[in-house]
Amino acid sequence: MPGEENYEEVVWLLSQYPESPSPTMATGGGGGRPAPMPRHSKPNLAPKPHPQGGVHAHSQLGGRSMATLAADAAASVAQAHRGHGQMNDARAKTVLKEAVDAVVNSFAKHTHGYGRVNVVEALQEFWQMKLERGADLKNGALVVYESQPTTTPPYVCFVSLPGGSCFGSFQNCATKAEARRSAAKIALMNSVFNEHPSRKISDEFVDKAVGDAISTFKGSSADIEDPSTGIGAFKFMLEANKGRSMLEFQELMTVFQLLHWNGSLKAMRERNCSRQEVLAHYSHRALDDDMRSQMALDWIAREQETPNIISQELDVAERELESARLAGRELRFYKEKRDILVLALSQINPVESLA
């Protein structure tokens, strides 16, 4: 039976590829793998003009897809910062802000008589347009905002996209409205990037990713076709998701990342569940309230054995979420960790958790 470290290997391998395409990745400041940004691709999503304005009106873009536009805009920012070596946090944040603004400003330049883009409306209409064009959005196209409770700035806002991906305000915001717009900007940029053909899992992508995995883990060609190995399971997961986008794959990976963090993968290994069984089952399992509640109960049980472990883990989760938010990264894994721990803590100390 494969050891726990092999489960960890699969989760690590899978989590390397669906990184949100933050422009800082293109210049070495965002971590993860660079998001390819080709300049010439067949338009993938070319919305029709809409007489009432909004995203339908300002996204025709002279026949070019929004995805290509976004790639061009962010790539130009990344190119301007090349040659500076590894970026520090301050420069990485500057590049991120410049790239997001470049994408939004590019929309504004191509409006039909509209000089500015309402990013909150644009983000909602973008996903509504995807739904109307046949996207498989099981829960509809609603974009959900969640402001963090505070009475003083800086204000923080999270936005969850229809598929479950989460982004947050990446700037220090003096008002709640500003925080909402900041979250909408980074979510809009990532939504648009996600339409680019380079963000789809294809045969070429699988071959490249598996080759990288063999190199990283010093595996062999025999491992590729053996699903009992970490690399073989990695290939199995990628092939099972061919045609999906990186954000869709990230949504799936969040489940496995949480199962690993929560210790559930270790428990399944100890019950002699095969890797194939685990992957096959959870590949079709949505992250829902039942799963969150079960994970919260697991942490409550740990608290009985190790007092204050939930508070300690919550401190770590809060720091991770804050760091990822300011870097403009996809946040669902970090936010789900925090929310599960807050839920567990509320069951143990209901008064304190509401303070």
SEDREN-590703 format. One record per residue: x, y, z of N, C-alpha, C, O in turn; residue in three letters. Coordinates in steps of 0.02 Angstrom, whole numbers, plus 50000, padded with zeros to 5 digits. Layout:
BEGIN
XYZXYZXYZXYZala/...
***
This chain:
BEGIN
500434994050000500005000050000500445006250000500915006550040met/500325011249957500725017149955500705020850021500195020750056pro/501255024050039501295027750101500955034450097500775036750043gly/500875037550155500555044050158500925049250116500625053650086glu/501595048650115501975053650078501805053450004501885058549969glu/501565047749979501375047349909500715051049896500635054149843asn/500265050849944499665054949938499875062249935499615066149894tyr/500325064149979500555071049981500865072949914500785078549890glu/501235068349885501545069649820501025071149767501115075749727glu/500475067349766499945068549717499635075449728499555079249680val/499475077049790499165083549804499635089149785499425094149757val/500275088349801500755093649784500815094349708500805099949683trp/500865088949673500925089149601500315092649570500385097049528leu/499725090549592499115093349563499045100649579498795104549537leu/499255102649638499155109649658499645114449625499565120449631ser/500145111849591500625116249558500345119549495500565124949476gln/499865116349464499665118649397499065123249394499035127449348tyr/498585122749439498015127249431498105133949465497605137149481pro/498725136249477498835142849506498445148149468498415147949407glu/498155152849504497825158349470498335162249430498905163049453ser/498145164549371498635167549326498815174749345498735179249304pro/499045175749406499265182349426499845184649383500315180849373ser/499825190749357500365193149314501045193049348501555192849315pro/501055193349415501695193149449502065186649436502675186349443thr/501685181349418502005174949404502445175449342502945171949336met/502255179849296502625180449234503295183949245503745183549203ala/503355187449302503975191049315504355188249375504845191149397thr/504115182749401504475179449455504265181549525504595179649573gly/503735185449531503565188049597502965184849629502815186349687gly/502605180449595501985177949623502005170849646501515168549675gly/502535167149634502555160249653502175155949603501815158649561gly/502255149449607501895145049562502195145049492502735147649481gly/501825142249445502065141649377501805147349334501225149349342arg/502215150049289501995155549248501385153749207501335148149182pro/500925158449200500355157449157500545159549086500705165349076ala/500525154949037500705156848969500265162548945499665162548958pro/500555167248908500165172748884500305173948810500615178948793met/500085169248766500205170148695499855176448670499335178448697pro/500145179548619499855185748593499385184648535498975189048521arg/499425178948501498995178048443498645171248448498965166048441his/498015171448461497625165248467496945166348435496705172048431ser/496645161048413495975161448386495505163848441495515161048496lys/495085168848427494645171348480494235165648510493965161448475pro/494215165648576493875160248612493195162548639492745158548648asn/493135168948652492515171448679492425178548654492735183148681leu/492015179548605491915186248576491195188248585490775186648543ala/491035191748639490345193548654490055198148601490405202048569pro/489395197748594489055201948546488915208748577488825209248638lys/488885214048536488725220648563488035220548595487585217048573pro/487955224448647487325224948683487105232148684487495236548704his/486505233648664486295240548656486265244448722486275250548721pro/486225241048778486155244548841486825245748875486835248048932gln/487375244348844488025245448875488225239348915488005233848900gly/488645240348966488875234749006489395230748969489645232848917gly/489545224748995490075220748966489915218548895490365217748854val/489265217548880489095215448812489275220948762489465219448705his/489215227248784489345232648738490095234048730490325235748675ala/490465233348784491165235548780491665229948771492265230948780his/491425223848754491905218348750491955215448680492245210048672ser/491685218848630491785216448562492515216848543492795212448511gln/492835222448563493565223048559493835222048489494355218948479leu/493485224748439493745224448371493855217448346494305216348306gly/493445212648368493495205848343493985201548382494035195548368gly/494345204348429494815200348469494475197948532494045201348559arg/494665192148555494345189548615494585193348676495135196148677ser/494165193348728494355196648791494965193148820495395196348851met/495005186548811495575182948840496235185248810496715186348846ala/496245186048743496855188448711497025195448732497605197148742thr/496515199648739496625206448761496945206548830497435210148842leu/496665202548876496935202348943497655199948944498075202648979ala/497795194748903498475192148900498955197548875499495198348902ala/498745201248824499165206548797499295211948849499865214148859asp/498765214048883498825219548930499285217748988499725221649006ala/499185211849016499605209749072500315208149049500795209449085ala/500375205348989501045203648963501455209948953502065209848964ala/501135215348932501515221548921501785224248987502335226948988ser/501405223449041501645225449107502215221049129502725223449153val/502125214449120502655209749139503295211149102503845210949130ala/503235212649036503825213948995504195220049020504805220249020gln/503815225149042504125231349065504535230249128504985234149144ala/504385224949165504735223649228505265218149222505585216449271his/505345215449163505855210349155506555213449161506655219349148arg/507015209249182507705211749188507865214549256508435216649269gly/507365214549301507485217149368507645211649418507735212949477his/507695205449394507835199949439507235198049481506675200149466gly/507345194149534506795191949576506485197949612506845201949642gln/505835198649608505505204449637505395203549711505265198049735met/505455209149748505265209049818504505210049822504175211049771asn/504235209649882503505210049890503215216649864502695216749833asp/503575222049878503315228649857503265229049781502765231449755ala/503785226849746503765227149673503245222349646502905224049597arg/503185216449676502685211649653501985214549658501575213649613ala/501845218149712501195221249721501085226849669500535227749645lys/501625230349654501575235649603501415232749535500985235349499thr/501755227249517501625224049453500915221349450500585221949399val/500685218349504500005215749505499495221249494499045220549452leu/499565226849530499095232349521499125235149450498605236449420lys/499725236049423499795238649356499465233949304499135236249257glu/499555227449314499285222649266498525222549269498195222449217ala/498245222649329497515222649336497235229049305496745228749268val/497545234749320497305241049292497365241049216496945243849181asp/497895237949190497985237649117497425233849084497185235849031ala/497225228349114496665224449086496025228449087495665228849037val/495865231449144495255235349150495265241349103494755242949071val/495835244749099495885250549054495815248548981495555252348940asn/496045242448965495965240048896495235239148879495025240548822ser/494845236848927494125236548915493845243448901493455244448855phe/494055248348942493805255148935493955258048866493545261548837ala/494555256648841494765259348776494335256648719494265259948667lys/494045250748729493665247648675492915248048686492525244448655his/492695252548731491975253348741491675256948682492015260448644thr/491025256048675490665259448622490375265948650489775266548662his/490815270648662490605277048689490595277448764490375282348793gly/490845272248797490875272348870491605272948891492035269048869tyr/491745277748933492445279048950492705275049009493305274349017gly/492255272349051492485268749110492105262149115491565261349086arg/492405257449150492085250949160491885250249233492295251149278val/491255248749245491035246949312491215239649322490865235149297asn/491755238349358492025231549361491555226749396491545220749380val/491165229249443490695224849478490155222449430489985216549428val/489885227149390489385225249341489685220949285489385216049263glu/490295222749264490615219049210490735211749230490635207249190ala/490955210649292491085203849315490445199749315490445193949294leu/489895202649341489265198949342489015197449272488785191849258gln/489065202349227488825201249159489265196349121489015192749077glu/489905196249137490355191449106490115184249120490075180149074phe/489945182849183489735176049201489025174649177488855168949161trp/488605179849175487935178849147487975177049073487605172849049gln/488445180349038488545178848967488785171648958488565168248912met/489235169349002489475162448997488895157549006488845152548971lys/488455159049054487885154649066487435154449005487205149148984leu/487305160248975486865160648917487175156948857486805154648813glu/487835156448856488165153148800488305145748814488685142548777arg/487995143148866488025135948877488515133448928488615127348933gly/488835137848966489305135549018488925131449070488355132949087ala/489255126349096488955121849146489045124949215489515123349251asp/488595129449233488615132749298488025130049338487455132549332leu/488155125049380487625121349414487205125849459486605124649468lys/487525130949487487165135349534487015142249505486905147049541asn/487025142649439486875149049407487495153449401488055151349416gly/487375159649379487925164149364488035169449418488405174249406ala/487735168549476487785173649528488495174249555488805169249574leu/488745180349557489395181949588489245184449659488835189049667val/489565181649709489405183149779489975186849813490555184649810val/489815192449845490305196449881490215195449956489665194649980tyr/490775195649991490755194750064491255199750095491855198950089glu/490985204850128491405209750161491595207250230491165204550266ser/492215208150249492425206050316492195211150367492255217150357gln/491935208650424491655213250474492195217450507492635214850541pro/492165223950498492615228650531492315235550526491935236950480thr/492485239850573492215246650574492735251850554492575257750550thr/493345249750541493875254350522494265251550463494305245450455thr/494545255950421494945253550364495615250750389495815252250445pro/495955246750348495755244850279495195239650279495175235150321pro/494745240450231494195235850223494385230250175494775231350129tyr/494115224350188494275218350148493625215350121493135214850158val/493645213350058493065210150028493285204149987493795204449952cys/492905198749992493035192749952492475192049901491905194149913phe/492635189149844492125187849793492195180649771492745178349754val/491635177049771491625170049748491285169649680490735172249671ser/491625166449633491365165649566490885159649563490895155549609leu/490475159049511489975153749508490245146749517489905142449547pro/490845145349494491125138649502491415137349570491555131649588gly/491525142649610491795141849677492455145349688492665146249746gly/492805147249635493435150849644493325157249683492795160449677ser/493825159149722493755164849766494355169549757494925167349753cys/494215176049756494735181149754494555186549804493995186849829phe/495045190749820494935195849870495235202449850495665202849806gly/495025207749884495325214349872496065213849887496275211349939ser/496475216249840497195215349846497555221849863498165222249861phe/497165227049879497445233449897497195235549966496725232549992gln/497525240449996497265243350058496705248150040496825253250008asn/496105246550060495515250250037495215254350094495105251850149cys/495085260650080494835265350130494085264750140493815267050191ala/493725261750092492995261050098492795253950078493165250450045thr/492195252050099491935245450081491815244950006491915239649976lys/491595250449976491475250549904492125249549866492145246049815ala/492655252649889493305251949857493555244749863493835242049815glu/493445241649920493655234749929493275230149883493555225349855ala/492635231549873492215227649828492475228149756492515223249720arg/492645234349736492905235349668493585231949659493725229149606arg/494005232149711494655229049707494595221449697494945218449657ser/494125218349735494015211149728493735209649659493925204649628ala/493285213849634492985212749568493515213249513493495209549464ala/493985217849521494515218749470494935212349462495025209949407lys/495175209749518495615203849514495225197749490495485193549455ile/494585197349510494165191749488494005192349414493995187249379ala/493895198449389493755199449318494365197549277494295194249225leu/494955199749299495555198149261495655190649257495815187949204met/495565187049313495665179849313495115176349273495255171249240asn/494505178949275493965175949236494115176449162494005171749124ser/494365182249141494525183249071495115178949050495095175648998val/495645178949090496225174649075496015167349067496285163749025phe/495535165349107495335158249108495025156049042494975150049029asn/494815160849000494525159148935495055157848883494905155248829glu/495675159548898496205158748847496355151348835496365147448882his/496465149448772496605142348757497195139548797497215133548811pro/497665143848815498245141348853498055139248923498455135948957ser/497445141048946497225139249013496795132949013496495131349064arg/496755129448957496365123348953496835117248959497395117348934lys/496595112048992496985105948998496905102048933496365099548917ile/497455101548896497465098148831497955092348834498305091448884ser/497995088448780498485083048777499185085848784499605082948819asp/499315091548752499985094548756500135096748827500695095948852glu/499635099548860499725101748929499885095848974500325096149017phe/499515090248965499615084349007500325081648997500665080049045val/500545081148934501215078648920501745082948953502225080348982asp/501665089548949502155094148978502155093549054502685093349085lys/501555093349084501505093049156501785086449184502135086549234ala/501645080949150501895074449173502655074349165503005071649208val/502915077149110503635077449101503965081449156504495079549181gly/503665087049175503935091049230503925087049295504395087449335asp/503395083249306503335079349368503875074049372504165072949425ala/504005070649316504535065549314505205068749331505595065849369ile/505325074549303505955077949317506005080049390506525079149421ser/505465082849417505465085249486505565079649536505945080349584thr/505215073949525505235068549573505695062849551505695057449581phe/506085064149498506565059149474506225052449463506475047149483lys/505645052749430505265046749415505505043549351505995045749320gly/505165038249331505345034649270504745034449224504175035949244ser/504865032549161504315032049113503805026749134503225027249116ser/504035021749171503565016449194503055019249242502495016649246ala/503235024449280502775027349328502165030549295501635030949325asp/502255032749233501735036549200501095032549192500545035149203ile/501165026149174500575021949162500365017849222499915013649217glu/500685019049280500515015249340500145019749388500455023849422asp/499475019149392499085023649435499215022849509498975026849550pro/499605017749528499765016849599500345021349619500495021949679ser/500685024349570501225029049585500945036149587500415037549560thr/501305040649620501085047549623501035050749554500545054149540gly/501525049549512501525052449445500965049449403500645053049364ile/500855042949410500315039749374499635042449394499195043549352gly/499535043649459498915046449483498835053649459498275055949444ala/499385057149456499395064049431499145064249359498735068349340phe/499415059649318499205059349248498465057349243498095060049202lys/498255052749285497555050549285497085056449298496575057149265phe/497255060649347496845066349364496825071449308496295074249292met/497395072749278497415077549223497005075149163496615078949134leu/497095068849145496735066149087495985065949100495585066849054glu/495795064749163495085064649179494765071549175494155072249174ala/495195076749172494935083549171495125087249107495115093449106asn/495295083549055495465086848992494865090848967494295088648971lys/495015096748942494495101248919494285106348971493965111348955gly/494455104949034494285109749087494805115449088495365114749063arg/494595120949117495055126549124495435125949190495285121649231ser/495935130349198496325130249259495905131949320495995128949373met/495445136749314495025138349372494565132549390494455131149449leu/494305129149340493885123249354494285117849388494045114449433glu/494905116949365495335111849395495515113849467495555109549511phe/495625120349478495775122649546495195121249593495305119549651gln/494585122049568493995120649610493985113349632493825111849690glu/494155108949587494205101849604494775100549653494695096849701leu/495345103749640495925102649682495825105049753496135102449799met/495405110049762495285112549830495035107049875495215106749934thr/494615102649848494365096949888494935092549911494965090749970val/495395090849866495955086449885496445089949932496735086849976phe/496545096449921496985100149966496695100250037497065099550086gln/496045101150042495725101250108495745094350141495855093750201leu/495625089150101495655082350128496345080750155496425077450206leu/496855083150120497545082050143497675086050207497945083350256his/497495092450206497595096750265497235094050326497495094250382trp/496625091550315496215089250370496415082350398496155080250449asn/496865078950363497065072250385496625066750358496715060950376gly/496145068450315495685063350290496025058450243495855052550242ser/496515060950203496865056350158497265051150198497285045350179leu/497565053350252497935048650295497465043450324497625037550327lys/496875045650346496385040950374496155035950322496065030050337ala/496065038250260495845033650207496405028650191496265022850177met/497025030950193497585026350181497595020950234497705015050220arg/497485022950297497495018150352496925013150348496955007750377glu/496395014950312495835010350301495935006350237495475002950213arg/496545006750209496725003050149496315005050088496195000850044asn/496105011250084495785013750023496335014949971496845018049986cys/496225012549911496725013749859496695020849834496185024249840ser/497255023149807497275029949781496755030849725496425036049721arg/496675025649683496195026149629495485027149656495105031049629gln/495315023349709494645024049739494535031049767493995033949758glu/495035033649800494975040349830494895045649776494455049949780val/495325045249725495295050249671494625049849634494325054949619leu/494405043649619493785042749582493185045449621492735048549593ala/493175044249687492605046349728492585053949735492055057049723his/493135056949754493125064149769493185068549708493075074549712tyr/493335065649651493335069549589492625071749571492535076449532ser/492125068249599491425069849583491055072349645490435072749645his/491435074049697491115076249760491205083849766491755086449766arg/490645087249773490665094449780490845096349852490675092649899ala/491175101849859491325104449925490705107949951490535113449929leu/490355104849998489725107450022489715108050098490225106650131asp/489155110150126489105111150198489205104750237489485104850292asp/488995099050209489095092750243489835091150251490055088950304asp/490225092250197490945090950201491285095750250491715093750288met/491075102050248491365106850295491205104950367491645105350411arg/490595102950379490385101050448490775095050472490975094750531ser/490895090150428491265084250447491985086050464492265083550512gln/492285090550425492975092650439493005096550505493485095950543met/492495100650518492475104350581492435099550640492755100650691ala/492035094150633491995089150686492665085750698492845084250755leu/493035084550644493695081650651494155086150693494535083650735asp/494105092650681494525097350719494295097850792494705098850836trp/493655097250803493395097250872493675091250910493855091750969ile/493705085450875493985079450907494725080450922494965078250975ala/495085083750877495795085150890495875089850950496345089150990arg/495425094650955495455099451011495405095851078495715098051127glu/495015090651081494945086851143495585083351163495735082251222gln/495975081551112496625078251125497185083351135497635082251176glu/497155088951099497675094051102497345100851110497175104051060thr/497255103251172496925109651183497265115351145497875115651140pro/496845119851119497065125951082497325124551012497575129150979asn/497285118350989497545116950922497145120550868497415122550816ile/496485121450880496075124950830496285132250825496355134950770ile/496385135550882496585142650882497265143450849497375148250812ser/497725138850862498385139150832498345138350756498665141950718gln/497945133450734497875132250663497505138050629497645139750571glu/497045141050665496685146850638497145152750628497075156450578leu/497615153850673498105159250665498505158150601498625162950563asp/498715151950589499095150350528498665151650466498895154650418val/498035149250468497595150050411497455157450396497425159450338ala/497385161550448497265168750438497865171950404497785176150360glu/498465170150425499075173050395499145170850322499325174850279arg/498995164550309499035162050240498535165650195498695167550139glu/497925166450220497405169750182497595177050167497505179450111leu/497855180450217498045187350208498605188050157498585192550114glu/499105183850162499675184050116499445182650044499645186149998ser/499035177550035498795175749969498345181249940498365182649881ala/497935184249983497485189549959497885195549933497735198049879arg/498375197749970498775203549950499195202049888499385206649852leu/499335195649875499715193749816499255192649755499495191249700ala/498605193349765498135192649709498025185549687497845184249630gly/498115180649732498045173649715497335171149725496925174449758arg/497185165349696496545162049707496525159749780497015156949804glu/495965160849815495965160449888495535154849918495505154249979leu/495205150949877494685146649907494975141749958494665140750011arg/495535138649944495825133849991495965137250058495785134550110phe/496275143050056496445146550119495815148850155495775148450216tyr/495325151350118494725153750150494305148050178494005148650232lys/494275142450142493905136650168494225134050232493865132250279glu/494885133950235495225131850296495015136350354494825133950408lys/495045142850343494855147450396494135146450417493985146350476arg/493685145850368492975145350385492815138850422492385138750466asp/493145133450403493045126950438493275127450510492955124950555ile/493835130750521494105131450589493665136150631493565134850690leu/493415141450600492955145950636492315142250654492055143150709val/492075137950609491475133850624491615129250682491195128550727leu/492195125950682492365121450738492405125350803492165123050855ala/492725131150801492805135150862492125137550888492025138150948leu/491665139050842491005141350863490615135950900490185137450941ser/490765129650885490435124050920490715123050989490365120551034gln/491345124950998491675124051063491565130051109491405129251167ile/491655136051080491575142251118491105146851080491335151751049asn/490455145551081489995149451039489995156851054489905160951009pro/490095158751118490105165851135490735169251110490705174551079val/491315166051122491955168951102491995169551026492275174451001glu/491725164750989491785164850917491395170650886491535172650829ser/490895173250924490505178850898490775185550919490525190750898leu/491285185450962491555191750987491935195450933492205200850946ala/
***
